[in-house]
């Protein structure tokens, strides 16, 4: 537990009141997977679901952090409080985030209407830590809207952002050329909005034309992702980017797609939590006879195949449906 006076009830109350220190401490509890997290989330979750969650992703070097800063400034000028979760690469030594985004967003770091938190990927597939969704809930409950999630930009596997955001902006830069085709099956197919950043560079119009041609071939019967050119350092094109993001939000509300995406996020989140609980249960029983360690040895020595070992371990923890029903009725 945190320091005295910062237990789950106190932290949750502080979050709901919008206290910066309480928000920071609650996210710290989330990031280190503290035993207090379920109690905190139970108290704040009823106040979530109001914020728009916008994912900003794309390859490294696309200028995502500067663009996120400009977007936040635009939303602040409209009087909105902005939450930012910047998912950083994990340190290979400590598992902590490198925190470069805080440095790159220095212009808004002291704005009380903006809350920035860097979080480590901790090796999560797709660059998103499981704790990211919990951190978004904390910011949502505290009254931040929108919440921008900037992902680490690990390339084609960055599709995990689909399970965390309402609207996804894929940021690209001129000069990718054939690389656009190479990553088409990954992050290009998850975009709700395309942003061609660093548009002052040569080749920006060509990049827009290539993206437009790809969209023509793919077909988008309900929503065709708009393509916006920006130059984040100067702020050029940022109002158009905000307008495109807001237009997609309106589309989600009008079409029912927003409800489908919320259901997808809820399903993915529950499955992730169940997977974590099951793994912990298996690891807790690892030293027992026929436990995880014995199964590991059996598979390593080719005495048992991995599928049979996994099935055996699973059946020991998860009873058949009829037995489970009898346990509940008993």
N, C-alpha and C positions, 0 to 999 in steps of 0.2 A: 504494500500500500504506500501511497505517497506520504508526504509529511503531514503532521498533525493538522487537522482542519481541512485536509484535502482528500477525504475519503470519497467513495463513489457518489453519495448523496450531495456532498458539498460541491464536488466537481461538476456534477450534472446541473445543479442549481446555478452555478457560476456560468456554465455554458449557455443555459437558457436565458440568462441575463445579459449575455454578450460580453462577458469579461475576458479580456485578452489572455490574462494569466491562466484562468481556468481552462480556456480553449487550448492553450499550448500544453498545459499539463495533461489534459484529457487525451490529446493526440499522442503525447509521449507515452501514456499508458497503453494506448492502442498499438503504437509502433513496437514496443517491447513485449507485446502480447501478455500484458499483466493479467492476473486473476481478477482484477477489478473491472475489466472491460465489459463483460456481460452485464454487470450491475449498472455501469454508466450508460450503456446503449439502451438497456430496458427503460431507463428514465428519460432519455432524450428522443428516442425513436418516434414517439407519438407526435413530435413537433417537426418531423422531417417530411420530405416529399414536396416542399414548396419551391426549392431552388432548381434552376435550370443547370444541368451539368454538361459542360462543353469540353470535349477532349481535343487537345492539340497535339498532333503527332506528325511524324515525317522523318526522313533520314537525318543523320548527324550533319551539322553545318548548315542547316536550312534557315537558321535564325529564329527558331521557335521561341526562345526566351525573350528576345527583344520584341517579337510580335505579341507575346502574351502580355508584356508590360504595356505596350500601346493599346491593346484591347482593354486591359484593366483601366487605363487612364480614360478611355472613351466611355466605359460604363460608369466610372466615377463622375465624369462630367454630367451624366444623366441622373446623378443622385443615388446610384446603387452601390451597395456594399459588396465587395468582390472577395471571394476566397480563392486562393491559388494553391494547388497541391502540385509541386514540382517533383516528379519521380526521377531521382538521380541514380547514376550507376553506383553500385555498392563498392566500398573499399574492399579489396581482396584480403586485407589484414584484419579489419575490425568489423566488417559487415555494415558500417555506417555510410551515409550518403556523403558525397564529395562536397555538396552544398554550393556548387558553382552558380546555380540559378539565383541564389540570394545576392551574389555579387553582381550578376548581370542585370538584376531588377532593382538596382540601388535607388533609382528615381522614385519608386513607389514604396520602398521598404519602410519608410517612416510614416506613411499615410495611415491614420487610424481606421480608415474605411476600407483598408486592404489587409487581409491576413495571408501571409505567405508561409508555407511549410514545405521544406524539402524532405523527401522520404526516400529511403534506400529501397532498391528493387529486391535486395537479398536473394538474388538468383531466381526470382519469379519468372516463369515463362511469359514472354510477351512484354517484359519490362515493368509489369505492374505488380506491386506487392499486394497480398490479400488485405493488408491493413488499410489500403487506399480507400476502399468502400466505407470502412468505419470512420476514417478521417473525414470523408465527405459528409457523412451523417452528422458528425460533430459540428462542422461548419454550417451545414444546412439548418440544424436545430438552433444555431447561434444567430441565424438571420441573414447569412450571406447569400446573395443571389445576384449574378450567377456564380458558379464555382467552376474554375478553369483547371483542368488536369493536363499538365504538360508531361508527356511521356519521354522516356530516355532516348527514343529513336533508335531502336536496335534493328530496324529493317523489316523484312517481310513478316517476322513473327509478332509484330506489334499489333496484331489484330485483337489482342486481349482488351484493348480499349473499348471494343464493342460492348463488352459486358459491364462497363463502368459509366458510360456517358450517354446522354440523350442525343447530342449532336456531335459529330466528329469532323474536325477540319484537318485535312491532310496538307501539310506545308511542303512545297517543293521549290526548287530553285532552277534558274536557267542553266543549260549546259548538261542536263542529265542525259539527253539524247537517247541512246538505246537502253540506258538504265531504266527508263520509264517502262519499257516492255518487260524488262527482267523482273521488276517488282510488281507488275500488274496484278498477279494472282494474290498479292498480299495486301499491303496497305492501300493501294489504289482502289480496291474494290469495297473498302469500308467507308469511303469518303461521303459525307453529306455536303461538304463544301470543299472546293479546292482553292488553295491560296498559293499563287506563284510569287514567292517573296524575292527580295533583291531584284525587283523588276527593272532597276536602272541598268542592270547588266545586259550585255548583248545576248540575244537569244530568248528573251522573255516572251516575245510574240510567238516565236516558234514553239515554245513550250506550251503556251495556251492553245495553239492550233493542234498540237499533237494530242493534248488532253481532250480537246473538243472532238477530234476524230475518234478517239477511243470511246468516248461517251456515245457518239453516234452509232458505233458498231455494237456496243453493249446493250443499248436501249434502256430507258428508264421511264416506264409508263406513268408512274405516280409522281416521282420527284427526280428531276434531272439536276445533279449537283452543279451549282453555279461555279464559275472560275473567276477568281478575283486576283488582280495584280496588286501587290503591295511593295512598299519599300519601308520596312519597319523603322530604321534609324530616323528617317524624316517624318514618318507617320503617314506618308502618301498611301492612299487606298485603304487605310484602316476603317474609316466610316463605312465604306462599301463592304468590307469584310464583316463588320458588326451587323449591317443590314442583311447580309446573306445568312448569317447565323440566326438572327431573329426571324427571318422569313421561314427558315427550316423549323424553328420552334412553333410557329403558327401552323405550319403544315402538319406537324406531329399532333397538335391539339385538334385540328379539324378532321384529320383522316383516321384517327384511332391508332395510328402507328405508335404514338407515344405510349399507349397502354400496353401494346405488344412488347415494346422494348423494356418497359418496367417489369413485365412478367419475366422476360429473358434474364434481366439482371437479378431478380429475386431468386429464380431457379438456380442460376450459376452461383450465387452467393451461398445459398443453402447447401448445395452440393459441395462447395469448397469447405464449408464449416463441418459438414459430415465427414468429408475425407480427412480433415485434420483430426477430428475426434477419434475416428477409427484408427488412424496411424498412431496416435498417442496411446490408445488402448493396446494396440499390438506391441508397441515399444515398451510399455509398462510391464508386459508379461514376457518380455524377451528372454529372461533367464530361466523361465519355467520349462519343465520337460515338455517336449513337443512345441515349444515356443518359437519365437522369431529366430533366436540365435541357432537353435538346432536346425530349423528349416534352412537358414542361410548356409550352414555347413553342408547339409544334405544336397542342396542345389549346386554349391561350389564343387563338391566331390562327385557330382553326377549320379548320386544315389536316388535323387528324386527330381522330376522336372519342375520348373517354376510354376506352371499352371496348377499342377496338383498340390504343390506346397501352398500356393496362395489360396486355393479353394479350401484346403483343410484349415488354415488359419482363419479364413473368413467364417466358415461354418461353426468354429468354436466360439466366435464372438456374436454372430448373428443367428439366432434360432430360426427354424422354419416357421412359416406364417402361422400354422395351427398352434405350435408351441408358444409363439409370441402372444397369440390371442389368449391362450390359457393363462399365461403369466399376467396379462393385463386384467383379466376377469378375476384372477385370484388375488 
